[in-house]
Amino acid sequence: MNDIPQSPRRSMLYVPGDSLRKITKASTLPADTIILDLEDGVALSQKEAARATVRQALRELDFGTRERLVRINNINEALAQSDLTLTLEAQPDGYVIPKVESAEDLLAVSHFLDEQEKLQGWTLERIRLVAMIETARGVMNLREIAQATPRLDALVFGAEDYAASVGAVRTRENWETFYARSAVVTAAGAYNLQAIDLVFVGLDDQPGLEAECISGRQLGFIGKTLIHPGQIETANRIFAPDPKEVDQAQRLLAAFATHQQAGAGAFAYEGKMVDMPVIRTAQRLLARAEAITKEHNE
């Protein structure tokens, strides 16, 4: 992956691509990323109209600091090429590629974008990619997928399709997806990508949403895909370092600097032994807090 700055992506809200009214509302909401959906959120009979609506929204609406992504249809279907061709001219920030099962799925999109950016004279590799891991095959091929293209920023786990692909029964506790979620986080960590967690389908279950966000952050996810505006605040709050965490990390790094000057390696701090893995965790937390602050102050 290259050094192009990434969106914090604490909250990635799906919005049906065939509803300009909903997209207009979403452009004012505090989500980090708006995903204009041409796939599951749009009926087959409305695909063409949705492309036109998404193109219009990208051209005419002011999304402020929000990232603007387009989720296309399955790359192995004819619909996907039309999705790309008819929305690219409006220059979204990137594309979400569903049901990625191999590196070739991403390379097909990346090569198309390479050609178009050169043809249009646009900045090369500005248009980013986010890969959705939603099947057993996608999980098994994570190593190759994660290294497929320097355009790739993030891996998103999709639980419903994954469960269907392995015959699992969905439960509130999510144990049936634990291996796959962990695999996505591990691949993202290994190849310097962001890991984004599954959608929470319970629209009236705030405690369940909060618990799932907490468990996702504990696993290593940096954000969550969302299906309702009412979920944004919870995701933004839980997937951002809180002031106490920031203060603790700053004090820890100050203590680390002092011990380094004294020639000490590992040291005791507030009753715990501190070594480099702990320091790196604190550094990552502060970097993320800074990125979130910067994104929303621009």
N, C-alpha and C positions, 0 to 999 in steps of 0.2 A: 504494500500500500504506500502511496506517496504522502506528501506533507500538506496536501490541501486541507484547510480547516474544515472540521465536521460540525454539523448541527449537534447541540446537546442531545436531542432526540429522547428526552424523558417521556414525552407524550406524542404519539403518532396517530392522528385521528383519521379514520377512513370516512370519506364523504362520497355518496353516490355521484358518479360523473354526469348523470343525466338530469341533475337538479341544480340549476343556477341559483335558485333561492337558498338551498342548503350550502352550496359552495360560498355564496356571498356572506352568509352568516358565519361560516367556518373561518373566513378570512379575518374576522374580528375577534376570534376566540384565542385564549392564551395557550394553545397547543404549540409545541416546538415545531411540529411537522404536520402539514395537511397532505393526506394521500387522496388524490382525486382518482376514484376507483372506476376502472372500466371492466373489471372482472366480475366477481361474485355479486357486487352491489348493483349490477345493471342487467336487466332482462335481455335475452338474446335479441328481441325485436327492437330494443332501444340502443343497441351498440353504436350504430352510425350517428344517431342524434347525440349520444353521450360524448363521442369524440369531438363533435362540433362545439358542444357546450364547454368541454374542458379547454379546448383551444381558445374559445372566447374568454373564459374566466382567466386563463393565464395571461392573455393579452391586455385585458381591461381592468381587472381587479387589483387593488393594492393589498398585498398580503403582509406588508410590513416586514418584520424580521423573520416571519415564519417560512420554513422550508417548504417548497412546493414540489411534491413528487406525484408521478402518475403510475398507478398500478395497471399494467397491461394484462391481456389475457395470456393463457398458457403459450409459451414461446413455440411449442410444437404444433400450434393451430394457426390457421390462416388469419384469424382475427388479429393476432399479435402484430403482424407486419403493418396492417392498416392502423393499428393503435399508434405505433411508432411514427409512421410516415405522416399521419395527419395531426399529431400533437407536437412533434419535434420543432416545427417552425415557430411555435410559441415559446420555445426555450424554457422548459421546466428545469428545476434544479437537478432532477434525476428521475430514474424509473425504478419501480418496485417490480421484480420479476418473480411471479408466483411459481410454486411447485418445481423449484430448481432441483434437478436430480443428477446433474453432471456439470463438469467445467464447460462442456460444449454449449450448454444452454446459455451461459453467460457470455461466452465468446461470440456467439451469434449476434447478440445485441451489441457487444462492445465493438465488434468490427464494423457494424452498421454505423454506430456513432462516430467511430474514427473517420470513416469516409465523409460523413455529413459535416463534421466539424472542419475538416480540411476544405471541403467544397465551399462552405459558407464563410470561411475565414474566422471561425470562432476559436476561443481559447481551447487548446487541446486538453482533453480529459476533464473539462469543467463539469460535464454532465455525469453525475454519479450513479452508481447502481447499488441497490439493496436486494439481497437474495432471500427469498422465503424458503425455508426448509420445512416441508410439510408431508414428507413421505419417508418410509423406511429406507428406500434407496437413496434419498437425499441425505439422510443421516449417515449411511454407510460411506457415502462419497464426500464427506465434509472436507477431508484433507485437500482433495483436488479442487473442489468448489471454492474454498477459501483462498486459493492461490491463482484463480483463473485469470484475473485481470486487475490491473492497478486502479481501475475505476471503482472497484468494490469497496464500499465503506462499512457495510453492516450485514449481519445475518439475523433474520427474523424467524422465530419459531412459530409454526402454525399447528395448533393442537388438534383441531377437529379433523382435518384431512389426515394427519399423522395417525390418529387413533383408528380411523377407518382403514388405513393402509396396513395396519398390523392386527386389526380385529379387536382392539381394546375397547373396554367399556369406560366412558368418561365418568369421572367422579369429582366431587368438590375438592378432595384432597390432592388431586393431580399426580398420585403416585404412578399411574399408568403412563405418564409422560416424563417421569423424572429422569430416566436414562437419556432420552432424546434431548430434553432441555439442558442437561448437564453436558452432553456432547456438543451442542451448539455453543454453549459458553466456553468450553474448552478449546474448540476450533477457533473461535473469535479471539480468545486470549493468545493462542499460539501464533496467530497471523495478524495481530494488531488491528482487529476489526471490532466494531461495536456489536454487542449481542442485545437483541430486542425481544422481549417476552411476548407470550401469547395474549390474545384478546380475552377479556372476561365477559361472559355473555349474560350474566345476571344483572339486568338493568336496575333492579330495585334492591340490590343486596350490597349496600355500602360496606358493611363489615367484611363481607367476602372479598370485595374488590381490594380493600385495604390489606387484608391478610395475604392475598395473592401478590400484591405489589411488594410487600415486605419479604415474602419468601423468594420472589424473583430477584430482588436486590441482594439478598443473602447468597443466592446461587452465583451471582456475578453479572446479571443483566443490568444494563444502564438505562433502560426505558421499557415502555410497554405500548403495544398497539391497542387502540381504543375504538369503540363503536358508538359512543355517545358522548356529547359534550359534557354531561354531568360527571364523567370519569376523569376529566382533565386535571382538576385541582388535586385530586388524590395522587395521581401519577406524578405530577410536577413536584409535589411536596415530598413524596417518599423517595423518588429517584434523584433528589438533589441533596447534597450534604447540608445538614442543618447547622445553625450557628455554633452549637456546642461541639459538633464534630470538627468544624473548621478551627475553632479556638484550640481544641485539644491537639489537632495536627500541627498547628503553628507552634504551640509550646513544645511539642515533641521534637520538631525539627530544630528549634532553637537549642534545646538540650543536646541534641545530636551534634550540632555545630560546636558547642562548647567542649563536648567530649572528644571530638575529632581534633580540635586544637590542642587538647591535652595529650593526644596520642592514644586515646582509648578506642577500642573497637566496640564490642557489645557492652552495654551498660544497663544498670537498673534504673527504671523510671516508674514512679508511682506504683511500686510494688511488683513490677513485671520486668522481665528481661527483654531488652530491645536489641535487635540485630537488623541487618540490612533489609530482609523481607518486610519487616514492620515499617522501616523508613520509606521504602518504595511505596507501600500502601498509603502512607500519609502524603507522600508527594503526589500520587495520582489523585487523591481526594482533593487536595488543594488546587491541582490543575483543572479538575472538573468544575469545582466551584467557581474558579476564575473564568472558565469558558462559558458557563451559564450566565454569569454576571455580564460578561462582555457581549454575549449574544443579545441580551435584552436591554443593553444600554446604547446600542448602536442606532 
